[in-house]
Amino acid sequence: MAIKNRPNVSSFLSTSAKAHDTEQNLLEAQERITYLERELDNARQSLEQRVGLDKISHALVPIADIIRRPYQSRREKDARKFAELLHSIKTYGFKGSIWLQRQPDGTLRLIAGETRLDAAIEAGYTAISSDIADVDDITAVKLSRIENARRKDLNALDDTEELLYLLMLTLSKDRAETIECLYRYKNAAEGKSSISDQDREAIEAVFTEVAPDISLATFITSRLPLLKLPEDILQAYNAGQLEYTKAMALGRIQDDLVRQELLGEVLEQGLSLSALKAKITPTSGRTAIDRVNKIERQLDGLSSKSIAELSVEQRDLLKESLLGLKVSLQKKLKELDRI
């Protein structure tokens, strides 16, 4: 008797291939979960060694109860890495943890894990696995710096903000006073000024403990100037679109219009540092008349055809910008009349 519905060879092979893919996917998922759990164990061991097991607790904490850190950090995130983290959480669940500081009033403030926290929120979580440490503010910031350095989770600007805040707490000074104290330290090292032994020792102790890879001289001369960069440069730098050297070169340009134009060229054309510096040098001698003439040339280059190709929303924005320019020009004309 003939066998009915007998599978053909191609069907059998297709089913076999699907089974193999499924098995491979399960294996990869298990390996990924094992890796994430090992990372969690390593992080917890690091925390327990630094703080003490008796000062650590673990809990599922409502995200709404978590207070962000008091100092600025991570305004922009690496889009690719954040997408990978989000995908991992959606695929395997949140297998990690964030570190929180239990403050004297019982509130919980973030120590480390801001990116993980944001990804969990994006994935729809309302509560998150947390390691809670009963520590003071100085210890909390030290832990944050150590953990973020281990994960390579901060760019130079974020790291500078964190170290500066730690120095503020250690020295019991405000931001401006701390920066001034750092420059006094540099000048004292060069024999140009003096600094108290207490401040000098406190500054050196912070860097010895949490930033042995950064020399104090480098921090003062190369890192602190980052804090003075114009906002447009900071945004591009934080977003990973601009290297440190180019950010510093652009930040030295006083003319807003020239700086914004060159920033646009760097982002759109990928100018090298040498090409950028070559373009910056000629701008240093530009007069106010040169800059106004440049604006005029740019407006002349705005053809009727290019305007017609704009959407309704873009035309409205252009009109708004031109009206703003008109107001600015009228103000400058009045200033000229008063001189």
Secondary structure, 3 states (H helix, E strand, C coil): CCCCCCCCHHHHHHHHHHHHHHHHHHHHHHHHHHHHHHHHHHHHHHHHHHHCHHHEEEEEEEHHHEECCCCCCCCCCCHHHHHHHHHHHHHHCCCCCEEEEECCCCCEEEEECHHHHHHHHHCCCCEEEEEEECCCHHHHHHHHHHHHHHHCCCCHHHHHHHHHHHHHHHHCCCHHHHHHHHHHHHHHHCCCCCCCHHHHHHHHHHHHHHCCCCCHHHHHHHHHHHHHCCHHHHHHHHCCCCCHHHHHHHHCCCCHHHHHHHHHHHHHHCCCHHHHHHHHHHHCCCCHHHHHHHHHHHHHCCCHHHHHCCCHHHHHHHHHHHHHHHHHHHHHHHHHHHC
